[in-house]
């Protein structure tokens, strides 16, 4: 088990898990900050996870995360991801708290699930990549990005707000969107196409 709490990582120039490398075990993070330290561009993978990661408290990720395992943003956690998230189809990310995705996450092709009635995910840059499977079971997904997206999204009992509560969306959404009992609120110039269905 790797446990990191109340810690700040800065000026790390190593890659591929240079700060935290979890090959298969349990990773617990709480109240951590990882700063880019002047590094720019993709590939500054301060965290590599192929095991199980639990993220609690208030966290800021300024550099990249590679997730090929299970990654959970816990209930009542507040998380800002300014770096990029990548990972293979075996990856699984769950958000039950507050999550701001401000980086280029198009290299992540695993699954993303949002649970919890008060959970919120806000996207301001590129969402998870084509081939990823994204499910909003509860809470709200705020779409505030101008980046075009092609992917798979299912909204069950959650809310998909396009430009609403997080202004600025103008990117085209060419996706399979399935709405079962949630809601889609469109308050921006975003165009929606693809195999969308309302059931």
C-alpha positions, -999 to 999 in steps of 0.1 A, spaced: 0 0 0 12 35 -9 -3 63 11 4 100 4 -13 127 25 -9 165 29 19 166 4 32 188 -24 53 175 -53 70 202 -74 98 205 -100 96 168 -108 111 162 -142 110 124 -142 84 106 -163 63 74 -162 54 76 -126 83 98 -115 65 109 -84 42 79 -76 44 45 -93 18 19 -84 22 -13 -104 -6 -34 -88 -13 -25 -52 -34 1 -33 -27 38 -37 -43 63 -12 -40 100 -19 -55 128 3 -48 165 1 -20 163 -24 -7 188 -50 15 179 -79 29 209 -98 43 208 -133 75 226 -122 79 244 -155 74 213 -175 52 216 -206 35 193 -230 23 157 -226 43 130 -211 51 144 -177 35 114 -160 41 121 -124 15 93 -114 13 59 -130 -14 36 -116 -21 0 -126 -36 -10 -93 -63 6 -72 -63 43 -63 -85 61 -38 -84 99 -39 -99 118 -9 -98 154 3 -87 184 -18 -63 177 -46 -46 195 -75 -29 175 -103 -8 198 -124 9 171 -143 -2 140 -161 -18 108 -148 -16 74 -165 -43 51 -152 -45 15 -164 -62 3 -132 -90 15 -109 -91 52 -99 -117 65 -76 -124 102 -67 -142 97 -34 -174 112 -21 -168 148 -6 -134 150 -25 -126 181 -45 -102 175 -74 -86 198 -101 -68 180 -129 -49 205 -150 -26 178 -165 -36 151 -190 -51 117 -181 -42 88 -203 -46 51 -201 -56 19 -218 -90 3 -221 -85 -17 -189 -86 16 -169 -117 25 -148 -122 60 -134 -151 67 -109 -161 102 -97 -182 105 -66 -171 141 -57 -161 173 -75 -139 169 -105 -126 196 -129 -109 181 -161 -89 210 -175 -63 190 -196 -62 169 -227 -77 135 -217 -82 122 -252 -55 95 -247 -76 78 -221 -97 49 -236 -110 32 -205 -143 37 -187 -155 67 -167 -185 64 -143 -200 91 -122 -220 82 -91 -235 102 -63 -263 127 -65 -241 157 -55 -212 147 -78 -201 171 -105 -176 167 -134 -167 198 -154 -149 195 -187 -130 225 -201 -107 208 -226 -106 174 -243 -128 147 -227 -119 111 -226 -109 95 -259 -128 78 -286 -134 42 -275 -139 52 -239 -173 43 -223 -187 71 -201 -217 68 -178 -234 94 -157 -254 75 -131 -260 105 -109 -249 141 -105 -240 165 -132 -216 166 -162 -209 202 -172 -197 205 -208 -177 237 -210 -152 229 -237 -148 242 -273 -131 209 -283 -149 186 -306 -157 151 -291 -166 117 -305 -173 91 -279 -199 71 -260 -220 87 -232 -249 73 -212 -268 96 -189 -290 76 -165 -302 95 -135 -278 124 -140 -277 157 -158 -257 166 -189 -253 204 -190 -239 218 -223 -226 253 -217 -249 256 -187 -235 263 -153 -201 263 -170 -203 287 -200 -182 285 -231 -191 253 -249 -189 255 -287 -173 222 -297 -193 197 -318 -204 165 -301 -205 136 -326 -214 108 -302 -237 81 -292 -256 96 -263 -282 75 -245 -305 92 -221 -325 69 -198 -340 90 -170 -317 120 -167 -317 154 -185 -298 172 -212 -297 210 -209 -283 228 -240 -274 265 -235 -246 269 -260 -239 267 -297 -227 231 -295 -241 208 -322 -250 172 -313 -250 144 -339 -244 107 -339 -265 78 -328 -282 96 -299 -313 80 -284 -338 90 -257 -354 61 -238 
